[in-house]
């Protein structure tokens, strides 16, 4: 069962935070796992499908979403992730 569904024709953007670690994820779709409180989503930064038992979900605007993606890319570049 989907908890947060995008509006027809307009994408929705979400910031998902795992309270225990403070780790943030960005996504365009979040669904609730059947029979529980866990959510599942595809992390836009890594492409990984992620399931969290405990989370905070906040709908964000496109500008905030894109800023989060840009900061993730620059963090990877600064970590010596180049193929030189």
Phi, psi and omega per residue, in radians:
X1 nan 2.248 -3.133
X2 -1.463 2.316 3.121
X3 -1.645 -0.739 -3.097
X4 -2.054 1.928 -3.121
X5 -1.986 2.444 3.139
X6 -1.169 2.636 3.052
X7 -1.187 2.611 3.128
X8 -1.067 2.216 3.079
X9 1.438 -0.286 -3.121
X10 -2.173 2.113 3.138
X11 -1.195 2.654 3.049
X12 -1.939 2.635 -3.113
X13 -2.217 2.443 -3.074
X14 -2.319 2.542 2.945
X15 -1.915 2.128 3.128
X16 -1.917 2.241 -3.137
X17 -2.076 2.322 3.017
X18 -1.587 1.887 -3.015
X19 -1.006 -0.645 -3.087
X20 -1.098 -0.707 -3.103
X21 -1.804 -0.322 -3.071
X22 1.381 0.081 -3.112
X23 -1.227 2.363 3.130
X24 -1.851 2.545 3.071
X25 -2.262 2.707 3.005
X26 -2.145 2.555 -3.094
X27 -2.771 2.928 3.075
X28 -1.960 -0.036 3.141
X29 -2.674 2.363 3.117
X30 -2.279 2.335 3.081
X31 -2.266 2.620 3.114
X32 -1.570 2.362 3.071
X33 -1.234 2.453 -3.119
X34 -1.048 2.379 3.020
X35 1.309 0.253 -3.130
X36 -2.751 -2.993 -3.108
X37 -1.763 -0.001 -3.126
X38 -1.265 2.624 3.039
X39 -2.061 2.758 3.100
X40 -2.306 2.472 3.138
X41 -2.780 2.850 3.061
X42 -1.751 2.044 -3.140
X43 -1.211 2.093 -3.084
X44 -1.139 -0.578 -3.095
X45 -1.179 -0.689 -3.041
X46 -1.945 -0.336 -3.071
X47 1.434 0.015 -3.102
X48 -1.409 2.391 2.991
X49 -1.363 2.199 -3.003
X50 -2.158 2.408 3.055
X51 -2.096 2.264 3.122
X52 -2.197 2.368 3.077
X53 -1.369 -0.638 -3.067
X54 -2.218 2.120 -3.077
X55 -2.713 2.831 2.999
X56 -2.104 2.258 -3.119
X57 -2.036 2.235 -3.131
X58 -2.238 2.207 3.059
X59 -1.322 2.297 -3.103
X60 -2.151 2.902 3.106
X61 -1.507 2.933 -3.068
X62 -1.067 -0.679 -3.121
X63 -1.091 -0.770 3.110
X64 -1.140 -0.715 3.110
X65 -1.034 -0.871 -3.115
X66 -1.165 -0.601 3.084
X67 -1.119 -0.677 3.091
X68 -1.127 -0.668 3.103
X69 -1.188 -0.722 -3.141
X70 -1.109 -0.704 3.138
X71 -1.189 -0.570 3.104
X72 -1.182 -0.690 3.127
X73 -1.176 -0.720 -3.141
X74 -1.223 -0.516 3.074
X75 -1.168 -0.678 3.109
X76 -1.174 -0.729 -3.132
X77 -1.136 -0.662 -3.138
X78 -1.314 -0.188 -3.102
X79 -1.615 0.201 3.121
X80 1.346 0.513 -3.103
X81 -1.468 0.120 -3.128
X82 -1.248 2.870 -3.107
X83 -1.848 0.687 -3.124
X84 -1.265 nan nan
